[in-house]
Amino acid sequence: QVQLQESGPGLVKSSQTLSLTCTVSGASFDSGDYYWSWIRQPPGKGLEWIGCIYYSGSTYYNPSLKSRATISLDTSKSQFSLKVSSVTAADTAVYYCVRVQGYMRYYMDVWGKGTTVTVSS
Amino acid sequence: QSALTQPPSASGSPGQSVTISCTGTSSDVGDHNYVSWYQQHPGKAPKLMIYEVSKRPSGVPDRFSGSKSGNTASLTVSGLQTEDEADYYCSSYAGSNNFVFGTGTKVTVL
C-alpha cells in the first residue's frame, strides 16, 4: 500500500524559504508511471496545484508561483521535496504531497495527510 | 491558468440526486478527457472519486458518476447519503504536464 507523509516546519517567517519533504513508502521512484506533486490549500479556500516532478528529475510548475517554487527528488531516501522562496502570508496553507498517475492518465490517486504551514510576520 | 468554475454549493435530501458542474476552457476541460473529481471531508485530505471523466476507482460507490460535454464536466451523486456531505473539487489536465483545480462545491445533505 502506497503511503505519503509530509514533514517540515509548521511556522515560517515572511520573506524566508518554506521547505517541506514528502517520504514515500510502498512505491518506487524508478517507475515512469507517476509524477510526484505538491498541492496546497489556504485556510477556507480551494486546492491549488503547485507543481510536480517526474522520476527523471524533470519538473513542472504552476506559472502563478512565478518561479518561487522548486521541487526536487532524492530517490535514495524515497523522498521528494518542495521549497517556496520569499514567502508571504498568502503562502499560509495546508500542503499535500500527492502521487499523480502519469502519461495518458493524469489523476491524483494517493494523497498525504497534509501539513499546515503558517507564514508569520 | 485560471481555476475551473464550480457552483459554491449544492444540496439535496437523502435519496435524491445532486449534480455539480465544472466549467473550464478549450485548453483544459475541453481539450482533454482527463477530468477527475475529489471528495474532501473537513480536516481530511481529498479522496479520488472519478478519473478520466467517468471512471470510478475501486471502492467508490456506483452512486458517483461523471460526464463531460464541451468545456463543462459534471459529477452526479445519486441516492444521496449523509456521508456524501463534503466539499467536491474537479481537476483537469491542462497540457504540458500542468493541472488545474476547480473552485470547489460544498454539498449539503438536507
Interface residues (C-beta under 8 A of the other chain):
Chain A: Y35 S37 I39 G46 L47 E48 W49 C52 Y54 S58 Y60 N62 P63 S64 Y96 V100 Q101 R105 Y106 Y107 M108 D109 W111 G112 K113 G114
Chain B: Q1 A3 H32 Y34 S36 Y38 A45 P46 K47 L48 Y51 E52 P57 Y89 S91 Y93 S96 N97 N98 F99 V100 F101 G102 T103 G104
